[in-house]
Amino acid sequence: KGAIDLIDVANNLRTKLAACGHSLNNVSLPQIVVVGGQSSGKSSTVESFIARQFLPRGTGTVTRRPTIVQMTPNQHEEYVVFSHKPEVRFTDFKKVREEIETETRRYPGPTGFTSDPIIMQIYSPRVLKLTVVDLPGLIKNVPDGDDRSNIQEVRKMVLKYIEPKEALILAIIPATQDFLTCDSLEIAREADPKRERTIGVVTKLDRPNDGDYKSVLENRKIYLQKGYVGVVNRNDTEDEIDLEEILQNERAFFENHPAFKSLKHKMGIPYLIQMLQKTLRTHILKFLPQLRTDISQKLVEHQKELKNFEIRMGDSIGGGKP
């Protein structure tokens, strides 16, 4: 019950701050921020949390705005509500994807990217109470003719979201790439040098790879205080595959794999979700007193600004009298 209430408190604050027109960074809220390179399995991991496909897909850079995904258990029906369309319930997840794409195009930054988030609430019997922020994928290179400044633009956006100490960093690490050159771990270490806030998620363990990922999952290569979790996701091009079937295949993979079966109790999407919920609850508890102070200070500042404005308006009106 405590976890549900605390996460709801953070979600309500986030929605209200956004509705008031305040930057979310004016008051840093405890949240889980998902970071990964392009084709790292980042989107598939986020979608696995609700067993639905709803994020934009395609080649190259698809995500150009942060998407805050707030998950709420609901026994009776499954639907999505966006903060910019609170009166509309989306029950078709293809329409959810289209709405994200439309909203992304509606408010582009000067480079096509913007750090202003899309906020969506998912109500479903499939989910646990959890909130994650899905960011654009880190870019290593761009095709000829594309703007190379996009590489730094995305990097700046990611750092903006993960540098605050209130952020938990979910670093997506594809097992198909060299672990020691992983983009997400590199930028996470920059924002979290003590490795206190970073959780490593190793994706694509069922694909051919040359790395010793058992030692990674055992936290013996690059130590993270919160450790690593291995997952098996669908291929990004396999839209037709049922995500519930993927979870069954994932469980069978860890139970039968000679290198990973000894770790099976700490692997997989279901374990990851439960661990994230528990970690987020603890994180919110840790920062709740500071959050209360920050919001109180902001209220005092705005009250002073309003009072000064009223005084100036009064002087202006009074000065204009004959």
PyMOL commands that set and color helices and strands:
alter all, ss='L'
color gray80, all
select helices_A, chain A and resi 2-19+42-48+93-106+149-162+179-181+183-191+213-217+243-256+261-266+269-319
alter helices_A, ss='H'
color red, helices_A
select strands_A, chain A and resi 31-35+67-73+79-82+85-90+118-124+130-134+167-174+198-203+228-230
alter strands_A, ss='S'
color yellow, strands_A
deselect
rebuild
show_as cartoon
